[in-house]
Amino acid sequence: MPSTHRRAWSLALGVGAALAMACAPRIPQPAPAVAAAPASMRVLVLNMHAGMDVNGQSNLDSVAALVRDVRADLVLLQEVDSVVRRSGGVDQPAELARRTGLHAVFGSSLNFQGGEYGIAVLSRWPVAEHAAMHLPVAPPQERSGGSMEPRTALHVQVTTPSGPLYVLNTHLDPSGDDHWRRQEADSVLAYARRLAAAGATVLVGGDFNSTPESAVQQRLRDGGLRDLWLACGQGEGLTYPAADPVKRIDYLYALDPERDPALGATGCERAEVLLSQASDHRAVLFVGVGHARAGAP
């Protein structure tokens, strides 16, 4: 099967744009002939709850079925286990690749129970390269018992039929205090802007643990990220908790050409929150990504 699961390397990424430019890994320069947005895509965003459904049972069958049923071209997954004891030692990205026929890459956030825990991307097209970037915060964020869960952004370069596409998938801190989340969001934004400066088409998505009216989301919008739900979704787009969602915390963004005319328009035709309870989050499907809808905000 086409799984390309590899151990992703980590690289510290500063909060400010200058430090991001100094620390970020090498970004290939897209050829001018393929710098335009790729052809229409179907993109799925899902926090998969470490491979467990709302009843605490393995959800790999249901997640794989969901990916196949919606004919996803790209899948941005958060809370993914790789060879972790609690999930039976299964390499979840590789297993999902086997069950869907898609390519899979994994970015580790931390070592856990004999394996790794982090984020993953499934792609219909080959992955040219990928890297997991550490999102540093100060002071370090401590959880109950003094434990820590570092946050990362998985950068993936996908070779689409229309040229290279750059994807950033992340899972931000869930604390009530957004002190750490703001820093993480700044790092993600700085890296996205650096990719765009190389002439690339960029998508950013994942579980941002922040609602649309939050300061975190305002920072992202002010920094040039366009919330694609607002471009082609209807209603509030609530995603969490799956049984009876009350908030929208799962997103897909593109760089906003209105804030930088040099950027190509990347929009979508429609978006919907799926009713599946394969996880404790509902999945969000974006259809026709790459084509901006006329008159969309």
C-alpha positions as CSV (number, residue, x, y, z in Angstrom):
1,M,0.0,0.0,0.0
2,P,1.2,3.6,-0.5
3,S,1.8,4.5,3.1
4,T,4.9,6.6,3.5
5,H,4.9,6.7,7.3
6,R,8.2,8.0,8.6
7,R,9.5,9.5,11.8
8,A,9.1,13.2,11.3
9,W,11.9,15.4,12.6
10,S,11.3,18.4,14.9
11,L,12.6,21.9,14.5
12,A,12.1,24.8,16.9
13,L,10.0,27.6,15.3
14,G,10.0,31.0,17.0
15,V,6.9,33.0,17.7
16,G,7.9,36.0,15.6
17,A,8.1,36.0,11.9
18,A,11.8,36.9,11.9
19,L,12.7,33.9,14.1
20,A,10.4,31.7,12.1
21,M,12.4,32.6,8.9
22,A,15.6,31.9,10.7
23,C,14.6,28.5,12.1
24,A,12.2,27.0,9.5
25,P,13.4,24.1,7.4
26,R,14.3,24.7,3.8
27,I,11.3,25.5,1.6
28,P,11.5,24.4,-2.0
29,Q,10.8,27.1,-4.5
30,P,7.7,26.2,-6.7
31,A,8.2,26.7,-10.4
32,P,6.3,29.7,-11.7
33,A,4.3,27.5,-14.1
34,V,2.8,25.6,-11.2
35,A,2.3,28.3,-8.6
36,A,-1.4,28.6,-9.2
37,A,-3.9,26.9,-6.8
38,P,-4.3,23.2,-7.5
39,A,-7.5,21.7,-9.1
40,S,-10.6,21.2,-7.0
41,M,-10.0,19.1,-3.9
42,R,-12.0,17.5,-1.2
43,V,-10.4,18.2,2.2
44,L,-11.5,16.5,5.5
45,V,-10.5,17.8,8.9
46,L,-10.9,15.4,11.9
47,N,-9.6,15.1,15.5
48,M,-9.7,11.3,15.7
49,H,-9.4,11.0,19.5
50,A,-6.4,8.7,19.6
51,G,-8.3,6.1,17.5
52,M,-11.3,5.9,19.8
53,D,-15.0,6.7,19.2
54,V,-17.4,8.3,21.6
55,N,-17.8,4.9,23.4
56,G,-14.1,4.4,23.8
57,Q,-13.9,1.7,21.1
58,S,-11.5,1.6,18.2
59,N,-12.6,3.9,15.4
60,L,-10.2,3.0,12.7
61,D,-12.9,1.2,10.7
62,S,-15.3,4.1,10.9
63,V,-12.6,6.8,10.2
64,A,-11.4,4.8,7.2
65,A,-15.0,4.3,6.0
66,L,-15.7,8.0,6.4
67,V,-12.6,9.0,4.3
68,R,-13.6,6.6,1.6
69,D,-17.3,7.6,1.6
70,V,-16.6,11.3,1.2
71,R,-13.8,10.6,-1.4
72,A,-11.4,12.8,0.5
73,D,-8.2,13.9,-1.4
74,L,-6.6,15.3,1.8
75,V,-7.3,14.4,5.4
76,L,-5.9,16.4,8.3
77,L,-6.0,14.3,11.4
78,Q,-5.2,15.3,15.0
79,E,-4.7,13.1,18.2
80,V,-3.1,10.2,16.3
81,D,-1.3,7.3,18.0
82,S,1.6,5.4,16.4
83,V,2.5,2.1,18.1
84,V,1.1,3.2,21.4
85,R,0.1,0.7,24.0
86,R,-3.3,2.2,24.8
87,S,-4.3,1.7,21.1
88,G,-3.0,-1.9,20.9
89,G,0.4,-1.0,19.4
90,V,-1.2,-0.1,16.0
91,D,0.6,2.3,13.7
92,Q,-2.6,4.3,13.0
93,P,-1.4,6.4,10.1
94,A,-0.1,3.3,8.3
95,E,-3.3,1.4,9.0
96,L,-5.5,4.2,7.7
97,A,-3.3,4.4,4.6
98,R,-3.8,0.6,4.1
99,R,-7.6,0.9,4.5
100,T,-8.1,4.0,2.3
101,G,-5.4,3.6,-0.3
102,L,-4.0,7.1,0.5
103,H,-0.5,8.1,1.3
104,A,0.1,8.8,5.0
105,V,2.7,10.9,6.9
106,F,2.9,11.4,10.7
107,G,4.3,14.2,12.9
108,S,5.2,13.2,16.5
109,S,4.4,15.6,19.3
110,L,5.7,13.4,22.1
111,N,6.9,9.9,22.9
112,F,4.1,8.0,24.8
113,Q,3.5,4.5,26.1
114,G,6.2,2.9,23.9
115,G,5.3,4.8,20.8
116,E,4.5,8.3,19.6
117,Y,1.4,10.6,19.7
118,G,0.8,13.5,17.3
119,I,-0.8,14.5,14.0
120,A,-1.1,13.0,10.5
121,V,-2.0,13.8,7.0
122,L,-3.5,11.4,4.4
123,S,-3.1,12.4,0.7
124,R,-4.4,11.0,-2.5
125,W,-1.2,12.3,-4.2
126,P,2.5,11.6,-3.3
127,V,4.1,13.5,-0.5
128,A,7.4,15.1,-1.6
129,E,8.5,15.9,1.9
130,H,7.2,16.5,5.4
131,A,8.5,17.9,8.7
132,A,7.0,18.3,12.2
133,M,7.8,21.7,13.7
134,H,7.8,22.3,17.4
135,L,5.6,25.2,18.6
136,P,7.4,26.7,21.6
137,V,5.7,28.5,24.4
138,A,6.9,30.4,27.4
139,P,6.7,29.5,30.2
140,P,6.3,25.8,29.4
141,Q,2.6,24.8,29.8
142,E,2.1,22.3,32.7
143,R,-0.9,20.1,33.0
144,S,-2.3,18.3,36.1
145,G,0.5,16.4,37.8
146,G,3.2,18.6,36.1
147,S,3.0,16.7,32.8
148,M,3.5,18.6,29.5
149,E,2.2,18.0,26.0
150,P,4.3,19.9,23.4
151,R,2.5,21.1,20.4
152,T,3.6,20.8,16.8
153,A,2.6,21.7,13.2
154,L,3.1,19.1,10.5
155,H,4.2,20.7,7.2
156,V,3.5,18.5,4.2
157,Q,4.4,19.2,0.5
158,V,1.9,17.4,-1.7
159,T,2.6,16.8,-5.4
160,T,-0.9,17.4,-7.0
161,P,-1.6,17.1,-10.7
162,S,-1.6,21.0,-10.9
163,G,1.7,21.4,-9.0
164,P,2.9,21.5,-5.4
165,L,0.5,22.2,-2.5
166,Y,1.8,23.1,1.0
167,V,-0.3,21.9,4.0
168,L,0.1,22.8,7.6
169,N,-1.8,20.6,10.1
170,T,-1.8,21.4,13.8
171,H,-3.5,20.9,17.2
172,L,-3.3,23.8,19.5
173,D,-3.4,23.8,23.3
174,P,-6.8,23.3,24.9
175,S,-6.3,25.3,28.1
176,G,-9.0,27.8,29.3
177,D,-6.2,30.4,29.3
178,D,-5.2,31.1,25.7
179,H,-1.8,32.4,26.7
180,W,-0.1,29.4,25.2
181,R,-2.5,29.0,22.3
182,R,-1.8,32.6,21.1
183,Q,1.9,31.8,20.9
184,E,1.3,28.6,19.0
185,A,-1.0,30.3,16.6
186,D,1.6,33.0,16.0
187,S,4.2,30.4,15.1
188,V,1.8,28.6,12.7
189,L,0.9,31.9,11.0
190,A,4.5,32.9,10.6
191,Y,5.4,29.6,9.0
192,A,2.4,29.8,6.7
193,R,3.4,33.3,5.6
194,R,7.0,32.1,4.9
195,L,5.6,29.3,2.7
196,A,3.4,31.8,0.8
197,A,6.4,34.1,0.3
198,A,8.0,31.3,-1.7
199,G,5.1,31.4,-4.1
200,A,3.3,28.3,-2.8
201,T,-0.4,27.6,-2.5
202,V,-0.9,27.0,1.3
203,L,-3.7,25.4,3.3
204,V,-3.7,25.5,7.1
205,G,-6.0,23.4,9.3
206,G,-6.6,21.3,12.3
207,D,-8.1,21.5,15.8
208,F,-7.3,25.1,17.0
209,N,-9.2,24.7,20.3
210,S,-10.6,28.2,19.9
211,T,-14.0,29.5,18.8
212,P,-14.5,32.1,15.9
213,E,-14.9,35.1,18.2
214,S,-11.7,34.3,20.2
215,A,-8.6,36.4,20.3
216,V,-6.7,33.5,18.8
217,Q,-8.9,33.4,15.7
218,Q,-8.8,37.2,15.4
219,R,-5.0,37.1,15.4
220,L,-5.1,34.5,12.6
221,R,-7.6,36.5,10.5
222,D,-5.6,39.7,11.1
223,G,-2.4,37.9,10.1
224,G,-3.9,36.9,6.7
225,L,-5.6,33.5,7.2
226,R,-9.0,33.2,5.5
227,D,-11.5,30.9,7.3
228,L,-12.9,28.7,4.5
229,W,-16.0,27.8,6.5
230,L,-17.0,31.5,6.1
231,A,-16.3,31.2,2.4
232,C,-18.5,28.2,1.6
233,G,-20.2,26.8,4.8
234,Q,-23.6,27.5,6.1
235,G,-24.7,28.0,9.7
236,E,-22.4,27.9,12.7
237,G,-20.3,24.8,11.8
238,L,-20.3,23.4,15.3
239,T,-17.9,20.4,15.7
240,Y,-17.5,19.7,19.4
241,P,-18.5,17.6,21.3
242,A,-19.7,15.1,18.6
243,A,-22.9,14.0,20.4
244,D,-24.3,17.5,20.7
245,P,-21.8,20.1,19.4
246,V,-21.8,23.5,21.0
247,K,-18.7,25.1,19.5
248,R,-16.6,25.3,16.4
249,I,-12.9,24.6,17.0
250,D,-11.9,22.7,13.8
251,Y,-10.8,24.8,10.9
252,L,-9.4,24.9,7.4
253,Y,-7.8,28.2,6.2
254,A,-6.1,29.6,3.1
255,L,-3.9,32.7,2.8
256,D,-6.2,35.7,2.2
257,P,-5.5,37.5,-1.2
258,E,-7.4,40.5,0.0
259,R,-4.7,41.1,2.6
260,D,-1.9,40.4,0.2
261,P,-2.8,40.9,-3.5
262,A,0.2,38.8,-4.5
263,L,-1.5,35.7,-3.2
264,G,-3.6,33.6,-5.5
265,A,-7.3,33.1,-4.5
266,T,-8.0,29.7,-2.8
267,G,-11.6,29.2,-1.9
268,C,-14.2,26.3,-1.8
269,E,-17.5,25.4,-3.3
270,R,-19.2,24.1,-0.1
271,A,-18.4,22.9,3.4
272,E,-20.4,20.7,5.8
273,V,-20.1,19.3,9.3
274,L,-20.6,15.5,9.0
275,L,-23.0,13.7,11.4
276,S,-20.6,10.8,12.0
277,Q,-19.7,10.1,15.7
278,A,-16.5,8.2,14.8
279,S,-14.7,10.5,17.2
280,D,-15.5,13.0,20.0
281,H,-15.3,15.7,17.3
282,R,-17.4,15.9,14.2
283,A,-15.5,15.9,10.9
284,V,-15.6,18.9,8.6
285,L,-15.6,18.3,4.8
286,F,-14.6,21.1,2.4
287,V,-15.5,20.4,-1.3
288,G,-14.1,22.2,-4.3
289,V,-11.1,23.6,-2.4
290,G,-9.0,25.6,-4.9
291,H,-11.9,27.4,-6.5
292,A,-13.1,30.6,-4.8
293,R,-16.9,31.0,-4.9
294,A,-18.0,34.3,-6.5
295,G,-18.9,36.9,-3.9
296,A,-17.5,34.8,-1.0
297,P,-16.2,36.9,1.9
